[in-house]
Amino acid sequence: MFETCLKVQEKHLQQDGFVHAGVIATMADHTAGYAAYATVTRKFRILTIEFKINYFKPATGSLLICRSKVINNGKKIKVVESEVFSVSDGTEKLVSKAMLTMTAVPAENIQSAS
């Protein structure tokens, strides 16, 4: 399990005052990547192959928490689940859930591509 937090600022909000869906998606992807990275050695990098995200309710509050866990840890392909919660007055509400497929790529392959 890997967890990240984001203090919500005005720049994270969309026109109606909710946390922008793109911020939530980025947080789900970022946190999932580190959950997957925790399963490999430093010789590998993790890249996203695909993801699907569901938004259950608008995210409000001063804090977002994302918790990601690897649910299928293959040698190269890892499937990760991310849940994003908004926190208001100390109460967490599940606002989004994502399912992500990640791949472990040798770091040397990444560096030679750039």
N, C-alpha and C positions, 0 to 999 in steps of 0.2 A: 504494500500500500504506500502511496506517495500522496502528500497533501500540499496544496499551495493556498495562499490567501491573497486577497486584493482589497485594499481600502478603496472603496468607491469614491471617486471624485466626479465633479461635474463633467469633465471631458469623457467619462465613460458612459454618459447618459445619452439616450436618443431624444427626439423632439417631445415625447410625452412624459419624460422624467424617469423612464425605466432604464436599467442597464441595457446597453445595446447588445443585440444578439451576437454580433461579431466579437465582442469582448468575451462573452460567455463561451463561444466556440473556440476562440483562441486559448482561453484558460483550460478548457477540456483537452485540447490537443497538446498543449505545452506540458500539462501535468501527466497525461498519458505517456508522453515521450520519456519523461524522467522515470516513471514507473517501469517502463520497458527497459530503459537504460540500466536500471538497477539489477537487471538479470544477466547482463553481459560484462565482459572484461573491457578494460580501457582500449583494447585494440579495435573495438566496434563503435559505430555510430548508429543512431536510430533515426529512421525516416518514416514518415507517415505514408502508407499506401492509399488508405481511404478511411473515411469516417461518416457516420450517420448520427445526427443529433436530433433529439426531441426536446421541445420547450413546453413545459407544463403550465407555467404561470409567469407573469412579469416579475423580474428581479428588482426588488426595492430594498432599501436598507443601506447601512454604512459599510458592510463587509460581504465579500463573496468568499466561499470556501469551496475548493474542488478536491475531491478524493478520487484517486484512480488506483485501480488494481488490475494486475495481469490475470486474465481468466483462462488463457491458453498460452503456455510458454513453450512454443516450438523453438527449434535451434535457430531458424532464420526468421520465421513469421511469428509474431506475438499478437494476441488479441487482448485489448485493454478496454475496461469499462470506466468511464468517468461520470461522477455525479457532482453537480454544482448546486450549492445551497446559498441562499441569501440569508443574511443574519440581521434581524431587527430586534432590539431590546433583548438580546441574548437568546432569541429563539431562531433555530435553523428551519428553513423551509426549502424542500427540494424543488428547484426551478427547472432543472434540465438534466438529461441523461444522454451520454454519447457512447457509441460503440466504435472503437478504432482498431484498425489493422495496421501494425507497424512491422518494419523489416529491419533486421540487424545487418549492417553493411560494414565490411572491413574499412577501418579509417583510412588506410592507404588508397582505397578506391575512391574515396571522397576527395582526398587531397589531389589526386592525379586528374580529377575531372575539372578542377578549377584553373 
